[in-house]
Amino acid sequence: MTIVIVDYDAAWPSLAEQACEELLVALPGVFLEIEHVGSTSVPGLAAKPIIDLMASVPALEAVSDRERALTGLGYHGEETGMRERLFYFRADASGRRSHHLHVVRADTWDTRNERLLRDHLRAHPRAASEYAALKRHLAGDDVDVAAYTRAKTELIQRLVDEARQARGLPLVPVWEE
């Protein structure tokens, strides 16, 4: 598979906002919060051009029971092996993934590593630059997606640890298995 890292696109926040609105309309009253997370949510950060969203719900069944509405928006569920999370993706007209939706329980919202990493990268440009450089180094043609992700783990763990320490949160592994 080819992993493409592109320069930051100023359209990403509006694409995320539009996707959030579509989800809120399609599943009224289901999501307590929904936010743009991932590299596309960090101004100036190079990223895979996939909008990552994270939504909180009181219970995961609130969404799994309404998957037909997600399918109507083009989202398809995928088993990722991550416990306590539902994952959906949406593809564009060419079949390339354009959006990811991570659904998590509300009681875990404030300590979600994805949100903490996003906020840390927004507040620390040097960390964002280091992360972008690593992603560009690892990306390319015939890249194993799992290997790409694992190769980023050490840096992501360090950055998440910094973010958690700054908030007085306990350190936890970034890998959910």
N, C-alpha and C positions, 0 to 999 in steps of 0.2 A: 504494500500500500504506500501511497505517497502522502507524506505529511507536509503540508504547506503552511509556513508561517509568513504572515503578511504584515506590513506596517499598519499602525493603528488607523482605523477608519472612523471619522467623526460621525458617521451615520449609525454606528453600532448602538449608542444609547437610545436613539429614536426607534430603531428596530426592536430593541428590548422592550421599550415602553409600549409599543404597538402590540407585541406578543403578550405582554402582561394584561393589557386591556382586553384582548381577544379571550384570554383564559378566564378573566373575571366575568366576562359576559356569558361565556359558554358554560361556566360552572358557578353560577351565582351563589354566594354565601358559603362556598366550600373552602376557599383559601383565606387564612387569617392574614398572611403577609405573602408578598411575592416580590423578589428582587432580582436584579441583574447581578450575577456573580461571574467568576472566571476572568480570564485575561481580557476579554473584550469589554469588561466593565471598568478597566483601569485606563484612564486617559493617557495616551502616548505609548502604551505597551503593545509591542508586536504580539500577534496571536494567530492561532488557527481561526479562520473566519466563521466561527460557530458561536451563536449567542447562547450563553448558559444562564438559565433562570433557576432560582430556588424558591420553592413555595412551602409555607408551613400550613399544617392542618391539625385539628385536634387528634385525629386518628387516620391512619393511612387508608382505611376502608372508605373514608369519605371520598377519596379519588378513585380507588380501584373499583368501587361500585358505579362510578360515572365515566368509565373509560370510553364509552360510546361518544360522549361529547368531545373528548380529546381526539378520538379518531376523526371526527368531523372537522377538526382543525388541522389534521394531518399528522398528529402525534401518534407514535407507535411505542408500546411498551417493550422494554428489553430487560432481561434478567442480567444483572451485573455482579451478583454475588455480594453486594453490599447490604448488610442487614439494616433493618429499620429505615428503608428508603425505597421509594418507587422511582424508576428512571424511564423517561420517554424521550424520543428523538423525533425531529421533523426534518424532512429533506426538501430541497428546492426542486425546481422543474428538471434539473439535470440529474437528480438523484443523489446529489451531494448533501450531506447533513448540514443543516443551517441553524438548527436550534436543539438545545438539550433542556429538558425540564427535570429537575431533581425535586422530589416531594418528600418532605421530612415532617416528623411530628413537632408540634409547636413547643413542647417542653424541652427540645434540644436546640431551638432556634438561636438563642443567644451565644451558644458555644460551638456553633458549626464552623469547622476549619475553613471551609470555602469562603465564608463571610469574613472571618478573621484575616485570612490571607489577602483577600481583596482590599480590605481597609488598610492593612499593613503596607501593601504595595502602593496604594494611593498616597500614603503619608511618607513613604521612604523611596524617593526616586532612584537612589543607588541600588536598592534591593530590586526594584522593578527592572532596572537596566541589566543587572546581573542575571535575572530570570529570563529576560528577553534574549540575551546573548546565549544562554544555555539552550533555550528552545531552538534558536536558529542553528546552533551547532549540531543538535541532534536530529533535526528535520531533514527530509530529503526523499528521494525515490527509494522504493523497496525497503521502507522502514517498518519494522514490526511495531505495531501500536503499543502492545504490552511492554516491549523493551523500551520504547520511547518514554512511556509513562514512568516505568521503574527507574530509568536513568535520571529523571527529574526529582525523584523522591528525596534524596539527601538534601538538596537545596530547599525544596518545599518544606521538609520537616524542620530545618533550621529556621526558616522564616516564620512558620507557624508557631514554633516554640517561642521565638522572640515576641510575636503578637500575643500569645497566651500569657507569657511572663509579664508583659506590660499591663495586662488586665487582671493580673493576680489569679489566673486560671491554672488548673493543673495541666501538666504536659500529657499529651496523648499521642499515640501513633496517628499519622495522617492516613494510613491505609486502613480502610474498613473492610474486614474480611470475616 
